[in-house]
Amino acid sequence: MKRTSLKRALLVAAVVACGVSGSVEWTNEGLSISIESAQARVGRPLTPVSVAGVARRTTRRAVVGGAVVGGAAAGCVRVLVNGAYVCR
């Protein structure tokens, strides 16, 4: 039992040490952790089987496939969707 709690404490300490990219200070209220900046990555997902990647590909195929099967209507307007022109 004691060995498991020691491993858990070491794991928590390692996660906190790797995860905190700011400063850790001791204040009158207790331990204060401040993070300098948060960054978000915007764009296509790196993994090809991620949920976002699958949704993007499925939507693109449905839009392009539907335009090809249905054929161009007489008054269609060409629209650029994910790098491919489709008629709407």
PDB file of N, CA, C and O in Angstrom:
ATOM      1  N   MET A   1       0.831  -1.193   0.000  1.00  0.00           N
ATOM      2  CA  MET A   1       0.000   0.000   0.000  1.00  0.00           C
ATOM      3  C   MET A   1       0.873   1.254   0.000  1.00  0.00           C
ATOM      4  O   MET A   1       0.593   2.212  -0.721  1.00  0.00           O
ATOM      5  N   LYS A   2       1.907   1.244   0.793  1.00  0.00           N
ATOM      6  CA  LYS A   2       2.764   2.411   0.887  1.00  0.00           C
ATOM      7  C   LYS A   2       3.545   2.626  -0.409  1.00  0.00           C
ATOM      8  O   LYS A   2       3.797   3.763  -0.808  1.00  0.00           O
ATOM      9  N   ARG A   3       3.920   1.546  -1.051  1.00  0.00           N
ATOM     10  CA  ARG A   3       4.672   1.640  -2.298  1.00  0.00           C
ATOM     11  C   ARG A   3       3.807   2.249  -3.408  1.00  0.00           C
ATOM     12  O   ARG A   3       4.302   3.030  -4.221  1.00  0.00           O
ATOM     13  N   THR A   4       2.527   1.897  -3.444  1.00  0.00           N
ATOM     14  CA  THR A   4       1.618   2.443  -4.451  1.00  0.00           C
ATOM     15  C   THR A   4       1.431   3.945  -4.258  1.00  0.00           C
ATOM     16  O   THR A   4       1.439   4.697  -5.232  1.00  0.00           O
ATOM     17  N   SER A   5       1.266   4.386  -3.024  1.00  0.00           N
ATOM     18  CA  SER A   5       1.078   5.814  -2.773  1.00  0.00           C
ATOM     19  C   SER A   5       2.351   6.599  -3.086  1.00  0.00           C
ATOM     20  O   SER A   5       2.272   7.747  -3.523  1.00  0.00           O
ATOM     21  N   LEU A   6       3.506   6.008  -2.873  1.00  0.00           N
ATOM     22  CA  LEU A   6       4.761   6.667  -3.214  1.00  0.00           C
ATOM     23  C   LEU A   6       4.888   6.822  -4.732  1.00  0.00           C
ATOM     24  O   LEU A   6       5.300   7.874  -5.220  1.00  0.00           O
ATOM     25  N   LYS A   7       4.533   5.773  -5.472  1.00  0.00           N
ATOM     26  CA  LYS A   7       4.567   5.853  -6.935  1.00  0.00           C
ATOM     27  C   LYS A   7       3.581   6.905  -7.441  1.00  0.00           C
ATOM     28  O   LYS A   7       3.888   7.666  -8.358  1.00  0.00           O
ATOM     29  N   ARG A   8       2.416   6.938  -6.843  1.00  0.00           N
ATOM     30  CA  ARG A   8       1.407   7.915  -7.247  1.00  0.00           C
ATOM     31  C   ARG A   8       1.892   9.340  -6.967  1.00  0.00           C
ATOM     32  O   ARG A   8       1.698  10.235  -7.789  1.00  0.00           O
ATOM     33  N   ALA A   9       2.517   9.547  -5.819  1.00  0.00           N
ATOM     34  CA  ALA A   9       3.033  10.872  -5.476  1.00  0.00           C
ATOM     35  C   ALA A   9       4.142  11.292  -6.439  1.00  0.00           C
ATOM     36  O   ALA A   9       4.204  12.454  -6.841  1.00  0.00           O
ATOM     37  N   LEU A  10       5.012  10.363  -6.808  1.00  0.00           N
ATOM     38  CA  LEU A  10       6.071  10.672  -7.766  1.00  0.00           C
ATOM     39  C   LEU A  10       5.494  10.988  -9.146  1.00  0.00           C
ATOM     40  O   LEU A  10       5.984  11.878  -9.841  1.00  0.00           O
ATOM     41  N   LEU A  11       4.459  10.262  -9.534  1.00  0.00           N
ATOM     42  CA  LEU A  11       3.812  10.524 -10.817  1.00  0.00           C
ATOM     43  C   LEU A  11       3.168  11.908 -10.834  1.00  0.00           C
ATOM     44  O   LEU A  11       3.298  12.646 -11.810  1.00  0.00           O
ATOM     45  N   VAL A  12       2.482  12.253  -9.765  1.00  0.00           N
ATOM     46  CA  VAL A  12       1.851  13.574  -9.669  1.00  0.00           C
ATOM     47  C   VAL A  12       2.914  14.666  -9.712  1.00  0.00           C
ATOM     48  O   VAL A  12       2.735  15.681 -10.386  1.00  0.00           O
ATOM     49  N   ALA A  13       4.008  14.467  -9.004  1.00  0.00           N
ATOM     50  CA  ALA A  13       5.089  15.455  -8.996  1.00  0.00           C
ATOM     51  C   ALA A  13       5.701  15.613 -10.384  1.00  0.00           C
ATOM     52  O   ALA A  13       6.014  16.729 -10.798  1.00  0.00           O
ATOM     53  N   ALA A  14       5.873  14.511 -11.103  1.00  0.00           N
ATOM     54  CA  ALA A  14       6.438  14.582 -12.455  1.00  0.00           C
ATOM     55  C   ALA A  14       5.493  15.294 -13.413  1.00  0.00           C
ATOM     56  O   ALA A  14       5.931  16.089 -14.244  1.00  0.00           O
ATOM     57  N   VAL A  15       4.198  15.011 -13.302  1.00  0.00           N
ATOM     58  CA  VAL A  15       3.218  15.666 -14.175  1.00  0.00           C
ATOM     59  C   VAL A  15       3.176  17.160 -13.895  1.00  0.00           C
ATOM     60  O   VAL A  15       3.134  17.965 -14.826  1.00  0.00           O
ATOM     61  N   VAL A  16       3.188  17.533 -12.635  1.00  0.00           N
ATOM     62  CA  VAL A  16       3.165  18.953 -12.279  1.00  0.00           C
ATOM     63  C   VAL A  16       4.440  19.638 -12.752  1.00  0.00           C
ATOM     64  O   VAL A  16       4.386  20.754 -13.269  1.00  0.00           O
ATOM     65  N   ALA A  17       5.582  18.985 -12.581  1.00  0.00           N
ATOM     66  CA  ALA A  17       6.850  19.584 -13.004  1.00  0.00           C
ATOM     67  C   ALA A  17       6.904  19.769 -14.515  1.00  0.00           C
ATOM     68  O   ALA A  17       7.407  20.785 -14.994  1.00  0.00           O
ATOM     69  N   CYS A  18       6.394  18.806 -15.266  1.00  0.00           N
ATOM     70  CA  CYS A  18       6.405  18.914 -16.734  1.00  0.00           C
ATOM     71  C   CYS A  18       5.295  19.825 -17.240  1.00  0.00           C
ATOM     72  O   CYS A  18       5.465  20.494 -18.259  1.00  0.00           O
ATOM     73  N   GLY A  19       4.184  19.861 -16.558  1.00  0.00           N
ATOM     74  CA  GLY A  19       3.032  20.606 -17.044  1.00  0.00           C
ATOM     75  C   GLY A  19       3.051  22.085 -16.734  1.00  0.00           C
ATOM     76  O   GLY A  19       2.424  22.869 -17.447  1.00  0.00           O
ATOM     77  N   VAL A  20       3.740  22.483 -15.709  1.00  0.00           N
ATOM     78  CA  VAL A  20       3.751  23.889 -15.324  1.00  0.00           C
ATOM     79  C   VAL A  20       4.839  24.598 -16.111  1.00  0.00           C
ATOM     80  O   VAL A  20       6.027  24.323 -15.941  1.00  0.00           O
ATOM     81  N   SER A  21       4.424  25.506 -16.967  1.00  0.00           N
ATOM     82  CA  SER A  21       5.396  26.276 -17.745  1.00  0.00           C
ATOM     83  C   SER A  21       5.362  27.726 -17.278  1.00  0.00           C
ATOM     84  O   SER A  21       5.382  28.649 -18.092  1.00  0.00           O
ATOM     85  N   GLY A  22       5.314  27.912 -16.017  1.00  0.00           N
ATOM     86  CA  GLY A  22       5.239  29.245 -15.451  1.00  0.00           C
ATOM     87  C   GLY A  22       6.057  29.309 -14.185  1.00  0.00           C
ATOM     88  O   GLY A  22       7.162  28.771 -14.119  1.00  0.00           O
ATOM     89  N   SER A  23       5.517  29.962 -13.190  1.00  0.00           N
ATOM     90  CA  SER A  23       6.244  30.094 -11.939  1.00  0.00           C
ATOM     91  C   SER A  23       5.406  29.548 -10.790  1.00  0.00           C
ATOM     92  O   SER A  23       4.179  29.654 -10.780  1.00  0.00           O
ATOM     93  N   VAL A  24       6.096  28.968  -9.835  1.00  0.00           N
ATOM     94  CA  VAL A  24       5.450  28.447  -8.635  1.00  0.00           C
ATOM     95  C   VAL A  24       5.985  29.248  -7.463  1.00  0.00           C
ATOM     96  O   VAL A  24       7.194  29.290  -7.237  1.00  0.00           O
ATOM     97  N   GLU A  25       5.099  29.878  -6.721  1.00  0.00           N
ATOM     98  CA  GLU A  25       5.501  30.714  -5.591  1.00  0.00           C
ATOM     99  C   GLU A  25       4.697  30.341  -4.356  1.00  0.00           C
ATOM    100  O   GLU A  25       3.593  29.804  -4.450  1.00  0.00           O
ATOM    101  N   TRP A  26       5.266  30.634  -3.214  1.00  0.00           N
ATOM    102  CA  TRP A  26       4.561  30.436  -1.959  1.00  0.00           C
ATOM    103  C   TRP A  26       4.102  31.797  -1.462  1.00  0.00           C
ATOM    104  O   TRP A  26       4.929  32.680  -1.231  1.00  0.00           O
ATOM    105  N   THR A  27       2.795  31.980  -1.293  1.00  0.00           N
ATOM    106  CA  THR A  27       2.244  33.243  -0.815  1.00  0.00           C
ATOM    107  C   THR A  27       1.631  33.031   0.561  1.00  0.00           C
ATOM    108  O   THR A  27       1.696  31.937   1.120  1.00  0.00           O
ATOM    109  N   ASN A  28       1.033  34.095   1.103  1.00  0.00           N
ATOM    110  CA  ASN A  28       0.385  33.994   2.414  1.00  0.00           C
ATOM    111  C   ASN A  28      -0.815  33.059   2.376  1.00  0.00           C
ATOM    112  O   ASN A  28      -1.135  32.417   3.377  1.00  0.00           O
ATOM    113  N   GLU A  29      -1.486  32.976   1.219  1.00  0.00           N
ATOM    114  CA  GLU A  29      -2.656  32.111   1.087  1.00  0.00           C
ATOM    115  C   GLU A  29      -2.278  30.660   0.821  1.00  0.00           C
ATOM    116  O   GLU A  29      -3.106  29.766   0.993  1.00  0.00           O
ATOM    117  N   GLY A  30      -1.052  30.418   0.409  1.00  0.00           N
ATOM    118  CA  GLY A  30      -0.620  29.057   0.100  1.00  0.00           C
ATOM    119  C   GLY A  30       0.188  29.029  -1.181  1.00  0.00           C
ATOM    120  O   GLY A  30       0.795  30.028  -1.568  1.00  0.00           O
ATOM    121  N   LEU A  31       0.194  27.898  -1.827  1.00  0.00           N
ATOM    122  CA  LEU A  31       0.965  27.706  -3.049  1.00  0.00           C
ATOM    123  C   LEU A  31       0.280  28.411  -4.215  1.00  0.00           C
ATOM    124  O   LEU A  31      -0.919  28.235  -4.427  1.00  0.00           O
ATOM    125  N   SER A  32       1.030  29.201  -4.968  1.00  0.00           N
ATOM    126  CA  SER A  32       0.492  29.949  -6.102  1.00  0.00           C
ATOM    127  C   SER A  32       1.204  29.505  -7.372  1.00  0.00           C
ATOM    128  O   SER A  32       2.431  29.559  -7.460  1.00  0.00           O
ATOM    129  N   ILE A  33       0.422  29.064  -8.356  1.00  0.00           N
ATOM    130  CA  ILE A  33       0.974  28.635  -9.638  1.00  0.00           C
ATOM    131  C   ILE A  33       0.430  29.570 -10.707  1.00  0.00           C
ATOM    132  O   ILE A  33      -0.783  29.692 -10.875  1.00  0.00           O
ATOM    133  N   SER A  34       1.324  30.227 -11.425  1.00  0.00           N
ATOM    134  CA  SER A  34       0.888  31.112 -12.506  1.00  0.00           C
ATOM    135  C   SER A  34       1.472  30.623 -13.822  1.00  0.00           C
ATOM    136  O   SER A  34       2.657  30.303 -13.912  1.00  0.00           O
ATOM    137  N   ILE A  35       0.626  30.570 -14.833  1.00  0.00           N
ATOM    138  CA  ILE A  35       1.033  30.117 -16.158  1.00  0.00           C
ATOM    139  C   ILE A  35       1.175  31.346 -17.044  1.00  0.00           C
ATOM    140  O   ILE A  35       0.290  32.200 -17.083  1.00  0.00           O
ATOM    141  N   GLU A  36       2.301  31.430 -17.759  1.00  0.00           N
ATOM    142  CA  GLU A  36       2.604  32.629 -18.525  1.00  0.00           C
ATOM    143  C   GLU A  36       1.700  32.799 -19.739  1.00  0.00           C
ATOM    144  O   GLU A  36       1.140  33.877 -19.937  1.00  0.00           O
ATOM    145  N   SER A  37       1.546  31.769 -20.549  1.00  0.00           N
ATOM    146  CA  SER A  37       0.720  31.913 -21.741  1.00  0.00           C
ATOM    147  C   SER A  37       0.123  30.571 -22.122  1.00  0.00           C
ATOM    148  O   SER A  37       0.678  29.513 -21.828  1.00  0.00           O
ATOM    149  N   ALA A  38      -1.009  30.642 -22.777  1.00  0.00           N
ATOM    150  CA  ALA A  38      -1.658  29.439 -23.298  1.00  0.00           C
ATOM    151  C   ALA A  38      -1.699  29.564 -24.809  1.00  0.00           C
ATOM    152  O   ALA A  38      -1.991  30.632 -25.348  1.00  0.00           O
ATOM    153  N   GLN A  39      -1.408  28.470 -25.486  1.00  0.00           N
ATOM    154  CA  GLN A  39      -1.379  28.507 -26.943  1.00  0.00           C
ATOM    155  C   GLN A  39      -2.323  27.454 -27.490  1.00  0.00           C
ATOM    156  O   GLN A  39      -2.404  26.342 -26.969  1.00  0.00           O
ATOM    157  N   ALA A  40      -3.030  27.815 -28.535  1.00  0.00           N
ATOM    158  CA  ALA A  40      -3.926  26.873 -29.204  1.00  0.00           C
ATOM    159  C   ALA A  40      -3.416  26.654 -30.617  1.00  0.00           C
ATOM    160  O   ALA A  40      -2.996  27.597 -31.288  1.00  0.00           O
ATOM    161  N   ARG A  41      -3.454  25.438 -31.055  1.00  0.00           N
ATOM    162  CA  ARG A  41      -3.041  25.107 -32.415  1.00  0.00           C
ATOM    163  C   ARG A  41      -4.288  25.057 -33.290  1.00  0.00           C
ATOM    164  O   ARG A  41      -5.199  24.268 -33.038  1.00  0.00           O
ATOM    165  N   VAL A  42      -4.325  25.886 -34.302  1.00  0.00           N
ATOM    166  CA  VAL A  42      -5.471  25.956 -35.185  1.00  0.00           C
ATOM    167  C   VAL A  42      -5.069  25.383 -36.537  1.00  0.00           C
ATOM    168  O   VAL A  42      -4.015  25.723 -37.073  1.00  0.00           O
ATOM    169  N   GLY A  43      -5.902  24.522 -37.080  1.00  0.00           N
ATOM    170  CA  GLY A  43      -5.616  23.959 -38.390  1.00  0.00           C
ATOM    171  C   GLY A  43      -6.063  22.523 -38.470  1.00  0.00           C
ATOM    172  O   GLY A  43      -6.860  22.054 -37.657  1.00  0.00           O
ATOM    173  N   ARG A  44      -5.549  21.843 -39.442  1.00  0.00           N
ATOM    174  CA  ARG A  44      -5.922  20.452 -39.640  1.00  0.00           C
ATOM    175  C   ARG A  44      -5.249  19.571 -38.596  1.00  0.00           C
ATOM    176  O   ARG A  44      -4.118  19.842 -38.194  1.00  0.00           O
ATOM    177  N   PRO A  45      -5.932  18.521 -38.153  1.00  0.00           N
ATOM    178  CA  PRO A  45      -5.329  17.639 -37.152  1.00  0.00           C
ATOM    179  C   PRO A  45      -4.192  16.827 -37.758  1.00  0.00           C
ATOM    180  O   PRO A  45      -4.197  16.525 -38.951  1.00  0.00           O
ATOM    181  N   LEU A  46      -3.223  16.478 -36.925  1.00  0.00           N
ATOM    182  CA  LEU A  46      -2.066  15.735 -37.398  1.00  0.00           C
ATOM    183  C   LEU A  46      -2.376  14.261 -37.608  1.00  0.00           C
ATOM    184  O   LEU A  46      -1.785  13.623 -38.479  1.00  0.00           O
ATOM    185  N   THR A  47      -3.296  13.715 -36.823  1.00  0.00           N
ATOM    186  CA  THR A  47      -3.587  12.290 -36.941  1.00  0.00           C
ATOM    187  C   THR A  47      -4.689  12.072 -37.964  1.00  0.00           C
ATOM    188  O   THR A  47      -5.720  12.741 -37.905  1.00  0.00           O
ATOM    189  N   PRO A  48      -4.494  11.153 -38.897  1.00  0.00           N
ATOM    190  CA  PRO A  48      -5.485  10.968 -39.957  1.00  0.00           C
ATOM    191  C   PRO A  48      -6.775  10.308 -39.491  1.00  0.00           C
ATOM    192  O   PRO A  48      -7.782  10.395 -40.194  1.00  0.00           O
ATOM    193  N   VAL A  49      -6.787   9.658 -38.345  1.00  0.00           N
ATOM    194  CA  VAL A  49      -8.004   8.988 -37.889  1.00  0.00           C
ATOM    195  C   VAL A  49      -8.659   9.728 -36.724  1.00  0.00           C
ATOM    196  O   VAL A  49      -9.476   9.150 -36.007  1.00  0.00           O
ATOM    197  N   SER A  50      -8.310  10.999 -36.530  1.00  0.00           N
ATOM    198  CA  SER A  50      -8.937  11.748 -35.452  1.00  0.00           C
ATOM    199  C   SER A  50     -10.380  12.077 -35.831  1.00  0.00           C
ATOM    200  O   SER A  50     -10.753  12.013 -37.002  1.00  0.00           O
ATOM    201  N   VAL A  51     -11.166  12.420 -34.851  1.00  0.00           N
ATOM    202  CA  VAL A  51     -12.583  12.723 -35.084  1.00  0.00           C
ATOM    203  C   VAL A  51     -12.722  13.926 -36.009  1.00  0.00           C
ATOM    204  O   VAL A  51     -13.552  13.922 -36.917  1.00  0.00           O
ATOM    205  N   ALA A  52     -11.909  14.952 -35.778  1.00  0.00           N
ATOM    206  CA  ALA A  52     -11.996  16.150 -36.617  1.00  0.00           C
ATOM    207  C   ALA A  52     -11.590  15.842 -38.050  1.00  0.00           C
ATOM    208  O   ALA A  52     -12.207  16.343 -38.991  1.00  0.00           O
ATOM    209  N   GLY A  53     -10.561  15.027 -38.224  1.00  0.00           N
ATOM    210  CA  GLY A  53     -10.117  14.676 -39.573  1.00  0.00           C
ATOM    211  C   GLY A  53     -11.153  13.863 -40.324  1.00  0.00           C
ATOM    212  O   GLY A  53     -11.385  14.090 -41.512  1.00  0.00           O
ATOM    213  N   VAL A  54     -11.774  12.923 -39.640  1.00  0.00           N
ATOM    214  CA  VAL A  54     -12.805  12.095 -40.273  1.00  0.00           C
ATOM    215  C   VAL A  54     -14.003  12.956 -40.647  1.00  0.00           C
ATOM    216  O   VAL A  54     -14.549  12.804 -41.740  1.00  0.00           O
ATOM    217  N   ALA A  55     -14.419  13.849 -39.772  1.00  0.00           N
ATOM    218  CA  ALA A  55     -15.563  14.718 -40.066  1.00  0.00           C
ATOM    219  C   ALA A  55     -15.260  15.631 -41.247  1.00  0.00           C
ATOM    220  O   ALA A  55     -16.116  15.850 -42.104  1.00  0.00           O
ATOM    221  N   ARG A  56     -14.047  16.160 -41.291  1.00  0.00           N
ATOM    222  CA  ARG A  56     -13.685  17.045 -42.395  1.00  0.00           C
ATOM    223  C   ARG A  56     -13.715  16.311 -43.731  1.00  0.00           C
ATOM    224  O   ARG A  56     -14.267  16.813 -44.710  1.00  0.00           O
ATOM    225  N   ARG A  57     -13.120  15.121 -43.766  1.00  0.00           N
ATOM    226  CA  ARG A  57     -13.084  14.364 -45.019  1.00  0.00           C
ATOM    227  C   ARG A  57     -14.480  13.913 -45.439  1.00  0.00           C
ATOM    228  O   ARG A  57     -14.815  13.956 -46.623  1.00  0.00           O
ATOM    229  N   THR A  58     -15.295  13.482 -44.478  1.00  0.00           N
ATOM    230  CA  THR A  58     -16.646  13.025 -44.801  1.00  0.00           C
ATOM    231  C   THR A  58     -17.479  14.169 -45.368  1.00  0.00           C
ATOM    232  O   THR A  58     -18.202  13.986 -46.347  1.00  0.00           O
ATOM    233  N   THR A  59     -17.382  15.334 -44.764  1.00  0.00           N
ATOM    234  CA  THR A  59     -18.130  16.492 -45.248  1.00  0.00           C
ATOM    235  C   THR A  59     -17.678  16.873 -46.650  1.00  0.00           C
ATOM    236  O   THR A  59     -18.505  17.147 -47.520  1.00  0.00           O
ATOM    237  N   ARG A  60     -16.375  16.891 -46.870  1.00  0.00           N
ATOM    238  CA  ARG A  60     -15.866  17.255 -48.192  1.00  0.00           C
ATOM    239  C   ARG A  60     -16.337  16.269 -49.250  1.00  0.00           C
ATOM    240  O   ARG A  60     -16.747  16.668 -50.340  1.00  0.00           O
ATOM    241  N   ARG A  61     -16.278  14.983 -48.929  1.00  0.00           N
ATOM    242  CA  ARG A  61     -16.705  13.975 -49.902  1.00  0.00           C
ATOM    243  C   ARG A  61     -18.202  14.070 -50.174  1.00  0.00           C
ATOM    244  O   ARG A  61     -18.640  13.887 -51.310  1.00  0.00           O
ATOM    245  N   ALA A  62     -18.983  14.355 -49.143  1.00  0.00           N
ATOM    246  CA  ALA A  62     -20.432  14.457 -49.323  1.00  0.00           C
ATOM    247  C   ALA A  62     -20.783  15.661 -50.187  1.00  0.00           C
ATOM    248  O   ALA A  62     -21.653  15.571 -51.053  1.00  0.00           O
ATOM    249  N   VAL A  63     -20.117  16.780 -49.960  1.00  0.00           N
ATOM    250  CA  VAL A  63     -20.414  17.988 -50.730  1.00  0.00           C
ATOM    251  C   VAL A  63     -19.980  17.808 -52.173  1.00  0.00           C
ATOM    252  O   VAL A  63     -20.748  18.090 -53.092  1.00  0.00           O
ATOM    253  N   VAL A  64     -18.753  17.340 -52.383  1.00  0.00           N
ATOM    254  CA  VAL A  64     -18.245  17.169 -53.746  1.00  0.00           C
ATOM    255  C   VAL A  64     -18.997  16.047 -54.455  1.00  0.00           C
ATOM    256  O   VAL A  64     -19.365  16.198 -55.620  1.00  0.00           O
ATOM    257  N   GLY A  65     -19.230  14.925 -53.776  1.00  0.00           N
ATOM    258  CA  GLY A  65     -19.943  13.805 -54.393  1.00  0.00           C
ATOM    259  C   GLY A  65     -21.365  14.161 -54.743  1.00  0.00           C
ATOM    260  O   GLY A  65     -21.857  13.763 -55.799  1.00  0.00           O
ATOM    261  N   GLY A  66     -22.038  14.896 -53.888  1.00  0.00           N
ATOM    262  CA  GLY A  66     -23.409  15.301 -54.165  1.00  0.00           C
ATOM    263  C   GLY A  66     -23.492  16.233 -55.355  1.00  0.00           C
ATOM    264  O   GLY A  66     -24.451  16.174 -56.125  1.00  0.00           O
ATOM    265  N   ALA A  67     -22.504  17.090 -55.516  1.00  0.00           N
ATOM    266  CA  ALA A  67     -22.501  18.011 -56.654  1.00  0.00           C
ATOM    267  C   ALA A  67     -22.237  17.266 -57.950  1.00  0.00           C
ATOM    268  O   ALA A  67     -22.795  17.619 -58.989  1.00  0.00           O
ATOM    269  N   VAL A  68     -21.396  16.240 -57.907  1.00  0.00           N
ATOM    270  CA  VAL A  68     -21.068  15.487 -59.117  1.00  0.00           C
ATOM    271  C   VAL A  68     -22.241  14.615 -59.533  1.00  0.00           C
ATOM    272  O   VAL A  68     -22.583  14.572 -60.715  1.00  0.00           O
ATOM    273  N   VAL A  69     -22.866  13.916 -58.584  1.00  0.00           N
ATOM    274  CA  VAL A  69     -23.971  13.016 -58.902  1.00  0.00           C
ATOM    275  C   VAL A  69     -25.184  13.802 -59.373  1.00  0.00           C
ATOM    276  O   VAL A  69     -25.839  13.409 -60.337  1.00  0.00           O
ATOM    277  N   GLY A  70     -25.487  14.900 -58.709  1.00  0.00           N
ATOM    278  CA  GLY A  70     -26.656  15.684 -59.064  1.00  0.00           C
ATOM    279  C   GLY A  70     -26.496  16.427 -60.373  1.00  0.00           C
ATOM    280  O   GLY A  70     -27.488  16.766 -61.018  1.00  0.00           O
ATOM    281  N   GLY A  71     -25.285  16.682 -60.767  1.00  0.00           N
ATOM    282  CA  GLY A  71     -25.056  17.442 -61.990  1.00  0.00           C
ATOM    283  C   GLY A  71     -25.258  18.924 -61.745  1.00  0.00           C
ATOM    284  O   GLY A  71     -25.876  19.320 -60.757  1.00  0.00           O
ATOM    285  N   ALA A  72     -24.749  19.721 -62.623  1.00  0.00           N
ATOM    286  CA  ALA A  72     -24.848  21.168 -62.476  1.00  0.00           C
ATOM    287  C   ALA A  72     -26.225  21.634 -62.923  1.00  0.00           C
ATOM    288  O   ALA A  72     -26.678  21.291 -64.015  1.00  0.00           O
ATOM    289  N   ALA A  73     -26.873  22.395 -62.101  1.00  0.00           N
ATOM    290  CA  ALA A  73     -28.177  22.951 -62.452  1.00  0.00           C
ATOM    291  C   ALA A  73     -27.975  24.118 -63.420  1.00  0.00           C
ATOM    292  O   ALA A  73     -26.859  24.608 -63.592  1.00  0.00           O
ATOM    293  N   ALA A  74     -29.050  24.548 -64.036  1.00  0.00           N
ATOM    294  CA  ALA A  74     -28.948  25.619 -65.030  1.00  0.00           C
ATOM    295  C   ALA A  74     -28.465  26.919 -64.400  1.00  0.00           C
ATOM    296  O   ALA A  74     -27.691  27.650 -65.018  1.00  0.00           O
ATOM    297  N   GLY A  75     -28.901  27.215 -63.201  1.00  0.00           N
ATOM    298  CA  GLY A  75     -28.520  28.475 -62.561  1.00  0.00           C
ATOM    299  C   GLY A  75     -27.572  28.279 -61.397  1.00  0.00           C
ATOM    300  O   GLY A  75     -27.680  28.985 -60.394  1.00  0.00           O
ATOM    301  N   CYS A  76     -26.641  27.337 -61.501  1.00  0.00           N
ATOM    302  CA  CYS A  76     -25.766  27.052 -60.362  1.00  0.00           C
ATOM    303  C   CYS A  76     -24.695  28.126 -60.225  1.00  0.00           C
ATOM    304  O   CYS A  76     -24.320  28.787 -61.194  1.00  0.00           O
ATOM    305  N   VAL A  77     -24.217  28.280 -59.006  1.00  0.00           N
ATOM    306  CA  VAL A  77     -23.152  29.221 -58.697  1.00  0.00           C
ATOM    307  C   VAL A  77     -21.956  28.413 -58.235  1.00  0.00           C
ATOM    308  O   VAL A  77     -22.089  27.548 -57.369  1.00  0.00           O
ATOM    309  N   ARG A  78     -20.779  28.685 -58.806  1.00  0.00           N
ATOM    310  CA  ARG A  78     -19.575  27.951 -58.409  1.00  0.00           C
ATOM    311  C   ARG A  78     -19.080  28.484 -57.079  1.00  0.00           C
ATOM    312  O   ARG A  78     -18.895  29.689 -56.909  1.00  0.00           O
ATOM    313  N   VAL A  79     -18.866  27.566 -56.128  1.00  0.00           N
ATOM    314  CA  VAL A  79     -18.421  27.917 -54.788  1.00  0.00           C
ATOM    315  C   VAL A  79     -17.189  27.087 -54.479  1.00  0.00           C
ATOM    316  O   VAL A  79     -17.148  25.898 -54.794  1.00  0.00           O
ATOM    317  N   LEU A  80     -16.177  27.706 -53.860  1.00  0.00           N
ATOM    318  CA  LEU A  80     -14.959  27.005 -53.478  1.00  0.00           C
ATOM    319  C   LEU A  80     -15.155  26.396 -52.095  1.00  0.00           C
ATOM    320  O   LEU A  80     -15.345  27.124 -51.120  1.00  0.00           O
ATOM    321  N   VAL A  81     -15.109  25.059 -51.997  1.00  0.00           N
ATOM    322  CA  VAL A  81     -15.270  24.351 -50.733  1.00  0.00           C
ATOM    323  C   VAL A  81     -14.059  23.457 -50.543  1.00  0.00           C
ATOM    324  O   VAL A  81     -13.865  22.500 -51.293  1.00  0.00           O
ATOM    325  N   ASN A  82     -13.240  23.766 -49.539  1.00  0.00           N
ATOM    326  CA  ASN A  82     -12.047  22.974 -49.216  1.00  0.00           C
ATOM    327  C   ASN A  82     -11.160  22.751 -50.437  1.00  0.00           C
ATOM    328  O   ASN A  82     -10.658  21.646 -50.641  1.00  0.00           O
ATOM    329  N   GLY A  83     -10.966  23.771 -51.236  1.00  0.00           N
ATOM    330  CA  GLY A  83     -10.065  23.688 -52.368  1.00  0.00           C
ATOM    331  C   GLY A  83     -10.668  23.119 -53.632  1.00  0.00           C
ATOM    332  O   GLY A  83      -9.960  22.997 -54.631  1.00  0.00           O
ATOM    333  N   ALA A  84     -11.937  22.767 -53.638  1.00  0.00           N
ATOM    334  CA  ALA A  84     -12.585  22.212 -54.830  1.00  0.00           C
ATOM    335  C   ALA A  84     -13.822  23.046 -55.146  1.00  0.00           C
ATOM    336  O   ALA A  84     -14.569  23.416 -54.240  1.00  0.00           O
ATOM    337  N   TYR A  85     -14.039  23.341 -56.409  1.00  0.00           N
ATOM    338  CA  TYR A  85     -15.212  24.101 -56.820  1.00  0.00           C
ATOM    339  C   TYR A  85     -16.417  23.178 -56.947  1.00  0.00           C
ATOM    340  O   TYR A  85     -16.334  22.116 -57.564  1.00  0.00           O
ATOM    341  N   VAL A  86     -17.534  23.588 -56.359  1.00  0.00           N
ATOM    342  CA  VAL A  86     -18.787  22.849 -56.464  1.00  0.00           C
ATOM    343  C   VAL A  86     -19.874  23.826 -56.893  1.00  0.00           C
ATOM    344  O   VAL A  86     -19.757  25.034 -56.684  1.00  0.00           O
ATOM    345  N   CYS A  87     -20.918  23.295 -57.487  1.00  0.00           N
ATOM    346  CA  CYS A  87     -22.042  24.134 -57.918  1.00  0.00           C
ATOM    347  C   CYS A  87     -23.130  24.096 -56.858  1.00  0.00           C
ATOM    348  O   CYS A  87     -23.476  23.030 -56.349  1.00  0.00           O
ATOM    349  N   ARG A  88     -23.657  25.246 -56.535  1.00  0.00           N
ATOM    350  CA  ARG A  88     -24.742  25.330 -55.557  1.00  0.00           C
ATOM    351  C   ARG A  88     -25.852  26.157 -56.124  1.00  0.00           C
ATOM    352  O   ARG A  88     -26.871  26.359 -55.464  1.00  0.00           O
TER     353      ARG A  88
END
